[in-house]
Amino acid sequence: MRKNALLGIMILLGVWCLVYVGVQLDMWRLGYDIEELEGRRTVLKKQQEMLQVRLSELTDPQQIARRAQDELQLIVPQEGQVVMVSLAANPSTEADSSSPLRLVRKFSDSLLGLP
């Protein structure tokens, strides 16, 4: 009877040791995972900051205007160069199918028909 009790205690002690060692190994592994994730977080935060700076550069109106002039050769329209077209114009001018008024009216009508 005494041998059975001693054997039972030894088995319980062995199981407890295995559980304890397993928990400790998991804690060490999780500690390494946390360190790795914190390192990745730092890298991603730096990348996000760089992207925010780049976004602010690209959305700056002065930068947009400069790139439009330098890369696309666009210029600011001069006075008298812009013609305003009213959609409520005289219907007699609509007879010509290639007139700018007809094209603008077609375009605005097609936009109204979109879902």
C-alpha positions in Angstrom: 0.0 0.0 0.0 2.8 2.3 0.9 4.6 1.6 -2.4 1.4 2.5 -4.3 1.0 5.8 -2.5 4.7 6.7 -3.1 4.3 5.7 -6.8 1.2 7.9 -7.1 3.0 10.9 -5.5 6.0 10.4 -7.9 3.7 10.2 -10.9 1.9 13.4 -9.8 5.2 15.2 -9.2 6.4 14.1 -12.6 3.3 15.4 -14.3 3.5 18.6 -12.4 7.1 19.1 -13.5 6.2 18.4 -17.1 3.3 21.0 -17.0 5.6 23.5 -15.3 8.3 23.2 -17.8 5.8 23.3 -20.7 4.3 26.6 -19.3 7.8 28.1 -18.9 8.7 27.2 -22.5 5.5 28.8 -23.8 6.2 31.9 -21.8 9.7 32.2 -23.3 8.4 31.6 -26.8 5.7 34.2 -26.3 8.3 36.6 -24.9 10.3 36.2 -28.1 7.2 36.6 -30.2 6.4 39.9 -28.4 9.9 41.2 -29.0 9.6 40.4 -32.7 6.2 42.0 -33.0 7.4 45.1 -31.2 10.3 45.4 -33.7 7.9 45.0 -36.6 5.6 47.6 -35.1 8.5 50.1 -34.9 9.4 49.5 -38.5 5.8 49.9 -39.6 5.4 53.1 -37.6 8.4 54.6 -39.3 7.1 53.5 -42.7 3.7 55.1 -41.8 5.4 58.4 -40.9 7.3 58.4 -44.2 4.1 57.7 -46.1 2.3 60.5 -44.3 5.1 62.9 -45.2 4.9 61.7 -48.9 1.2 62.1 -48.9 1.4 65.7 -47.6 4.0 66.4 -50.3 1.8 65.0 -53.0 -1.3 66.8 -51.9 0.3 70.2 -51.4 -1.3 72.6 -53.9 2.0 74.3 -54.7 3.6 71.0 -55.5 0.7 70.0 -57.7 0.9 73.3 -59.6 4.7 73.0 -60.0 4.4 69.4 -61.3 1.6 70.4 -63.6 3.8 73.1 -65.1 7.0 71.1 -65.2 5.9 67.6 -66.1 2.6 68.2 -68.0 3.4 71.6 -69.4 0.1 73.0 -68.2 -0.2 76.7 -67.8 -2.6 78.9 -65.8 -5.3 80.2 -68.2 -5.1 83.9 -69.0 -8.0 86.3 -68.7 -10.4 85.8 -71.6 -9.1 82.3 -72.3 -11.9 80.7 -70.2 -15.4 80.7 -71.8 -18.3 80.1 -69.5 -21.2 78.2 -71.2 -24.7 78.4 -69.8 -26.9 75.4 -70.3 -30.0 77.6 -70.5 -28.8 79.0 -73.8 -30.9 79.9 -76.9 -32.4 76.7 -78.4 -31.8 78.0 -81.9 -28.0 77.5 -81.5 -28.6 73.8 -80.7 -29.2 73.0 -84.4 -25.5 72.4 -84.9 -24.7 69.0 -83.5 -21.0 69.7 -83.1 -21.4 73.0 -81.2 -19.8 73.2 -77.8 -23.2 73.9 -76.2 -24.6 70.7 -77.6 -21.7 68.7 -76.4 -21.9 70.2 -72.9 -25.6 69.6 -72.8 -25.1 65.9 -73.9 -22.5 65.4 -71.3 -24.6 66.9 -68.4 -27.6 64.8 -69.5 -25.5 61.6 -69.5 -24.3 62.4 -66.0 -27.8 62.8 -64.7 -28.7 59.4 -66.1 -26.0 57.7 -64.1 -27.0 55.6 -61.0 
